[in-house]
Amino acid sequence: MVQKYQSPVRVYKYPFELIMAAYERRFPTCPLIPMFVGSDTVNEFKSEDGAIHVIERRCKLDVDAPRLLKKIAGVDYVYFVQKNSLNSRERTLHIEAYNETFSNRVIINEHCCYTVHPENEDWTCFEQSASLDIKSFFGFESTVEKIAMKQYTSNIKKGKEIIEYYLRQLEEEGITFVPRWSPPSITTSSETSSSSSKKQAASMAVVIPEAALKEGLSGDALSSPSAPEPVVGTPDDKLDADYIKRYLGDLTPLQESCLIRLRQWLQETHKGKIPKDEHILRFLRARDFNIDKAREIMCQSLTWRKQHQVDYILETWTPPQVLQDYYAGGWHHHDKDGRPLYVLRLGQMDTKGLVRALGEEALLRYVLSINEEGLRRCEENTKVFGRPISSWTCLVDLEGLNMRHLWRPGVKALLRIIEVVEANYPETLGRLLILRAPRVFPVLW
């Protein structure tokens, strides 16, 4: 099975040219990546105007694999070929990498891209995607897949730290600005050409003013002192890493990848309203981030929501008066962690009377409206508390619960409601608190 990875967009608040200067310092070796032993330049091409620079390297990796596996495979190091295509005119860097070692048994492909931020030309965006396909590996296919994913995940985590490390190194050396590429001017003499190149070389580094150092200005402020900052990390910026952390929580790189890939699949294939990222994430968590299983149950849920017009239930459906008068439950502020709090006095509820008066469908629809209100409150609390809140707390008061609540039609209706809620609102009950449970409770539970 082919394993795939897709990153969110990671934003560096530095100009593209400065990021490129930091990136080049990763070669020929990088002490921050112990497995990256070294690299040799295989091919290199530069256009006459200097705008295009393509360089191909052969990279040597010391993979952290069991000694027995290395002995069976007959190798100590793994070699990759990396091709970097820099377009200074368009301000883009495309990186293609593939494995040279065991290429007939294992196929690894990676694509990375550095581009200018669409809303701020003094910021740089980074994205990467990769695929792993193990055809055969001496019967150790599962082990090799785990090792490969572990190594790749650890390198992904270090990627941004490495660039920021070299940015700090450049700053310490007094380099805080690298001019953009510009077409070479046409000169009539080699002397003029030599003079202009010297001037350009001299302008490559701008030393931080001493006053700025004393005031402790950050690299962000120095790189773009007057550029207007766009709002980063908002729900409209669906692939931004800051948005994921702010609204969805701390996800591992592979979890981020699952979320983005499933969302992309929905955008390409689903006809109708695309669910919010929080909603997609719930289904992924419910199936331990198995994309195929999460996709199956989510598609079933989306079809169900469309058939029953659940997306519009809060605006178009008004619960019958008898429910408003006799349903003993309601939303009440939040718990200490910011989760919306729902209080249900089940022991005081006449379930038999409600089922007889309204029927099973009306009760189900009311419970669905409660869940939709819960999702809305989670969104509101996420904004209020400044951290992701994706579930609620339910406080169930069982005072008064007795054998009359075991009425068969009422239990049947309850079981159906639970089944529908579990299928369509996974991972929404963050905490369940039960108070004053009578002796009959274990039987009901």
C-alpha positions in Angstrom: 0.0 0.0 0.0 1.3 3.4 -0.9 1.8 5.7 2.1 1.3 9.4 1.3 2.1 12.6 3.2 0.9 16.2 2.5 2.0 19.0 4.7 0.1 22.2 5.6 1.5 25.5 4.4 4.3 26.6 6.8 4.9 30.3 6.9 8.3 32.0 7.5 8.0 35.7 8.2 11.1 36.5 6.2 11.7 37.3 2.5 12.2 34.6 0.0 15.8 35.5 -0.8 16.8 35.4 2.9 15.2 32.0 3.3 17.2 30.8 0.3 20.4 32.0 1.9 19.5 30.0 5.0 18.5 27.0 3.1 21.8 26.7 1.2 23.6 26.5 4.5 22.2 23.0 4.9 24.7 21.7 2.4 26.9 19.7 2.1 26.1 18.5 5.6 23.8 19.6 8.4 24.8 18.9 12.0 21.1 19.4 13.1 20.2 16.3 11.1 22.5 13.5 12.3 21.3 11.0 9.7 22.3 13.5 6.9 26.0 12.4 6.6 26.9 14.4 3.5 26.1 15.3 -0.1 27.9 15.7 -3.5 26.9 17.9 -6.4 26.2 15.7 -9.4 24.9 18.2 -12.0 24.6 22.0 -12.0 23.1 24.5 -14.4 22.9 28.3 -14.3 21.1 30.5 -16.9 23.1 33.4 -18.5 21.1 36.0 -16.6 21.4 34.1 -13.3 17.7 33.8 -12.8 17.6 30.0 -13.1 19.8 27.8 -11.0 19.3 24.0 -11.1 21.5 21.8 -8.9 21.4 18.0 -8.4 22.9 16.5 -5.4 23.5 12.9 -4.2 22.8 12.7 -0.5 24.1 10.1 1.9 21.9 9.1 4.8 22.7 7.0 7.9 19.2 5.6 8.6 18.5 4.6 12.2 17.6 0.9 11.4 18.3 -2.3 13.3 21.8 -3.7 12.7 20.4 -7.1 11.6 18.2 -5.4 8.9 21.2 -3.4 7.6 23.3 -6.6 7.5 20.5 -8.5 5.6 20.2 -5.5 3.2 23.9 -5.3 2.8 24.2 -1.6 3.1 25.4 0.9 5.8 24.1 4.0 4.1 21.1 5.0 1.9 21.5 7.3 -1.0 19.0 9.8 -2.3 19.1 12.1 -5.3 17.8 15.6 -4.8 17.1 18.1 -7.6 16.7 21.8 -6.6 15.3 24.2 -9.2 15.5 27.8 -8.1 13.8 30.5 -10.2 14.9 33.8 -8.8 12.7 35.7 -11.3 9.5 34.0 -10.1 10.9 33.6 -6.5 10.2 29.9 -6.3 12.3 26.9 -5.3 11.1 23.4 -6.3 12.8 20.4 -4.7 12.4 16.9 -6.1 13.9 13.9 -4.3 13.9 10.2 -4.8 15.8 7.2 -3.4 18.7 5.7 -5.4 19.3 2.8 -3.0 16.9 -0.2 -3.3 14.9 1.7 -6.0 13.6 -1.6 -7.4 12.2 -2.6 -4.0 11.2 0.7 -2.4 9.9 3.8 -4.2 10.2 7.1 -2.3 9.3 10.4 -3.9 9.2 13.8 -2.3 8.3 17.2 -3.6 8.9 20.5 -1.6 8.2 24.0 -2.7 9.2 27.4 -1.4 7.1 30.3 -2.7 6.2 33.9 -1.8 3.2 34.4 0.5 0.2 35.4 -1.6 -0.7 38.2 0.8 2.7 39.4 1.9 5.6 39.5 -0.5 8.1 39.7 2.4 7.0 36.3 3.8 7.7 32.8 2.4 5.5 29.7 2.3 6.7 26.1 2.4 4.8 23.0 1.4 5.9 19.4 1.0 4.4 16.1 -0.1 5.8 12.6 -0.3 4.9 9.0 -1.1 6.3 5.7 0.0 5.7 2.4 -1.9 7.4 -0.7 -0.6 7.3 -3.4 -3.3 9.3 -6.0 -1.4 12.1 -6.0 1.2 13.3 -9.4 2.1 10.1 -10.1 4.1 10.6 -7.0 6.3 8.1 -4.7 4.5 6.2 -3.7 7.6 9.4 -3.0 9.6 10.8 -0.9 6.8 7.6 1.1 6.4 7.6 1.9 10.2 11.3 2.9 10.1 10.8 5.1 7.0 7.7 6.9 8.4 9.4 7.4 11.8 12.5 8.9 10.2 10.5 11.1 7.8 8.3 12.4 10.6 11.3 13.3 12.8 12.9 15.2 9.9 9.6 17.1 9.1 9.5 18.3 12.7 13.1 19.6 12.4 12.6 21.3 9.0 11.3 24.6 10.3 13.7 24.6 13.2 16.7 24.2 10.9 15.7 27.1 8.7 15.2 29.3 11.7 18.6 28.2 13.1 20.4 29.3 10.0 18.4 32.5 9.9 19.7 33.3 13.4 23.2 32.4 12.2 22.9 34.8 9.3 21.6 37.5 11.6 24.6 37.0 14.0 26.9 37.5 11.0 25.1 40.8 10.1 23.1 39.5 7.1 19.5 40.5 7.4 18.7 41.4 3.8 19.4 39.8 0.5 18.4 41.8 -2.6 16.0 40.4 -5.1 17.2 39.2 -8.5 17.2 41.8 -11.2 18.1 41.5 -14.9 21.8 42.2 -15.5 22.3 45.6 -17.1 23.9 45.6 -20.6 27.4 47.2 -20.5 29.9 48.0 -23.2 33.0 47.1 -21.3 34.1 44.3 -19.0 35.4 46.9 -16.6 31.9 48.3 -16.1 30.5 44.8 -15.7 33.2 44.0 -13.1 32.4 47.2 -11.2 28.7 46.5 -11.1 29.2 43.0 -9.9 31.3 44.2 -7.1 28.6 46.7 -6.1 26.0 44.0 -6.2 28.2 41.7 -4.1 28.7 44.5 -1.6 25.0 45.0 -1.3 24.3 41.3 -0.5 24.7 41.9 3.2 23.3 44.7 5.3 24.6 44.9 8.8 22.1 45.4 11.6 22.4 49.0 13.0 23.9 49.1 16.4 20.9 51.0 17.8 18.6 48.2 16.6 20.7 45.6 18.4 20.5 47.6 21.6 16.8 47.9 21.4 16.5 44.1 20.7 14.6 44.3 17.5 13.6 40.8 16.2 14.4 39.4 12.8 10.7 39.8 11.8 10.7 43.5 12.4 13.9 44.0 10.5 12.9 42.0 7.5 9.7 43.9 6.8 9.4 47.0 8.9 6.6 48.6 7.0 4.8 45.8 5.2 1.2 45.3 6.3 0.7 41.9 8.0 -2.2 39.8 6.7 -4.3 37.9 9.2 -2.6 34.5 9.4 -4.2 31.5 11.2 -7.8 32.3 10.5 -10.5 29.8 9.4 -10.3 31.2 5.9 -6.7 30.0 5.6 -7.4 26.3 5.6 -3.9 25.0 4.9 -1.9 27.3 7.2 0.1 25.6 10.0 -0.7 28.4 12.4 -4.4 28.0 11.7 -4.2 24.2 12.5 -2.5 24.8 15.8 -4.8 27.7 16.8 -8.1 26.1 15.8 -7.5 22.4 15.7 -4.8 21.7 18.2 -1.4 20.1 18.3 -1.3 17.5 15.5 1.5 15.3 14.5 2.8 15.8 10.9 1.1 12.6 9.8 -2.2 13.7 11.4 -2.0 17.0 9.6 -1.3 15.2 6.4 -4.4 12.9 6.9 -6.6 16.0 7.5 -5.4 17.8 4.5 -5.6 14.8 2.2 -9.1 14.0 3.2 -10.2 17.6 2.8 -8.7 17.7 -0.7 -10.4 14.5 -1.6 -13.8 16.0 -0.4 -13.2 19.2 -2.4 -12.5 17.1 -5.6 -15.3 14.5 -5.3 -18.0 15.7 -2.9 -21.0 17.5 -4.3 -22.4 19.8 -1.7 -21.3 21.6 1.4 -17.7 20.7 2.5 -17.6 20.1 6.3 -15.4 22.2 8.5 -11.9 21.0 9.4 -13.0 20.4 13.0 -15.7 18.1 11.7 -13.3 16.1 9.4 -10.9 15.8 12.3 -13.5 14.2 14.5 -14.1 11.4 12.0 -10.3 10.9 11.6 -9.9 10.6 15.4 -12.8 8.2 15.6 -10.9 5.8 13.3 -7.4 6.4 14.6 -6.5 8.5 11.5 -7.2 5.7 9.1 -8.2 7.7 6.0 -10.1 5.0 4.3 -12.2 4.1 7.3 -12.8 7.8 8.2 -13.8 8.6 4.6 -16.4 5.8 4.6 -18.2 6.8 7.8 -17.9 10.5 7.0 -19.5 10.1 3.5 -22.3 8.1 5.1 -22.8 10.9 7.6 -22.7 13.6 4.9 -25.4 11.8 2.9 -27.5 11.4 6.1 -27.2 15.1 6.9 -28.3 16.1 3.4 -31.3 13.8 3.5 -32.5 15.1 6.8 -31.5 18.7 6.3 -29.5 18.7 9.5 -27.3 21.6 8.5 -30.4 23.9 8.7 -32.1 22.4 11.7 -31.3 25.3 14.1 -32.7 27.8 11.7 -35.7 26.0 10.3 -37.0 23.7 13.0 -38.7 24.8 16.2 -39.2 22.1 18.9 -42.8 21.5 20.0 -43.9 23.4 23.1 -44.3 20.1 25.1 -40.5 19.5 24.6 -39.7 23.0 25.7 -41.8 22.6 28.8 -41.0 19.0 29.9 -37.6 18.1 28.4 -35.4 18.3 31.5 -32.1 19.4 29.9 -30.3 22.4 28.6 -26.9 24.2 27.9 -25.4 26.0 30.9 -22.1 27.9 30.5 -18.9 25.8 30.3 -16.6 23.7 32.5 -13.2 24.6 33.8 -11.5 23.6 30.5 -13.8 25.8 28.4 -16.0 23.0 27.1 -19.7 23.8 26.7 -21.7 22.2 29.5 -25.0 20.4 29.0 -27.0 19.5 32.1 -29.5 16.6 31.8 -31.8 15.7 34.7 -32.7 12.3 33.3 -34.3 11.1 36.5 -36.8 13.9 36.5 -37.8 13.3 32.9 -41.1 11.6 31.9 -39.7 9.7 28.9 -42.8 7.5 28.6 -45.0 10.6 28.4 -42.7 12.4 25.9 -42.5 9.4 23.6 -46.3 8.9 23.6 -47.0 12.5 23.1 -44.4 13.3 20.4 -43.2 10.0 18.9 -39.6 8.8 18.4 -38.9 11.1 15.4 -39.6 14.3 17.2 -37.4 13.3 20.1 -34.6 12.3 17.8 -34.8 15.6 15.9 -34.7 17.5 19.2 -31.5 15.6 20.3 -30.0 16.4 16.9 -30.7 20.1 17.4 -29.0 19.9 20.8 -25.9 18.4 19.2 -25.8 21.1 16.5 -26.1 23.7 19.2 -23.1 22.0 20.9 -21.0 22.3 17.8 -21.9 25.9 17.5 -20.9 26.5 21.1 -17.6 24.7 20.6 -16.8 27.1 17.8 -17.7 30.1 19.9 -15.7 28.9 22.9 -12.7 28.3 20.6 -12.7 32.0 19.7 -13.3 33.1 23.3 -10.6 31.0 25.0 -8.1 31.2 22.2 -7.5 27.5 22.0 -9.2 24.6 20.2 -12.4 23.3 21.9 -13.9 20.5 20.0 -16.1 18.6 22.5 -18.5 19.3 25.4 -19.2 18.1 28.9 -22.4 16.4 29.8 -23.6 16.4 33.4 -26.3 13.8 34.0 -28.4 14.1 37.2 -30.0 10.7 38.0 -31.9 11.6 41.1 -35.4 10.1 40.7 -34.4 7.4 38.3 -36.4 4.2 38.8 -37.7 1.1 37.1 -40.4 3.1 35.2 -37.6 4.4 33.0 -37.1 0.8 31.7 -40.3 1.1 29.6 -39.5 -0.9 26.5 -40.6 1.7 23.8 -38.6 4.4 25.7 -35.5 2.2 25.8 -35.8 1.4 22.1 -36.1 5.1 21.3 -33.1 5.9 23.5 -30.9 3.2 21.8 -31.8 4.5 18.4 -30.9 8.1 19.3 -27.6 6.9 20.8 -26.8 5.0 17.5 -27.6 8.0 15.3 -25.5 10.4 17.5 -22.5 8.0 17.7 -22.5 7.6 13.9 -22.8 11.4 13.0 -21.2 13.2 16.0 -18.1 11.2 16.8 -15.6 12.5 19.4 -17.9 15.3 20.6 -18.5 14.1 24.2 -15.3 15.1 26.0 -16.5 14.4 29.5 -19.5 12.6 31.1 -20.3 13.3 34.7 -23.0 11.3 36.5 -24.5 12.5 39.8 -26.7 10.8 42.4 -27.0 7.4 40.6 -29.5 5.1 42.3 -29.1 1.3 42.7 -31.0 0.6 39.5 -28.5 2.6 37.5 -26.1 -0.4 36.8 -29.0 -2.2 35.2 -29.9 0.7 32.9 -26.2 1.3 32.1 
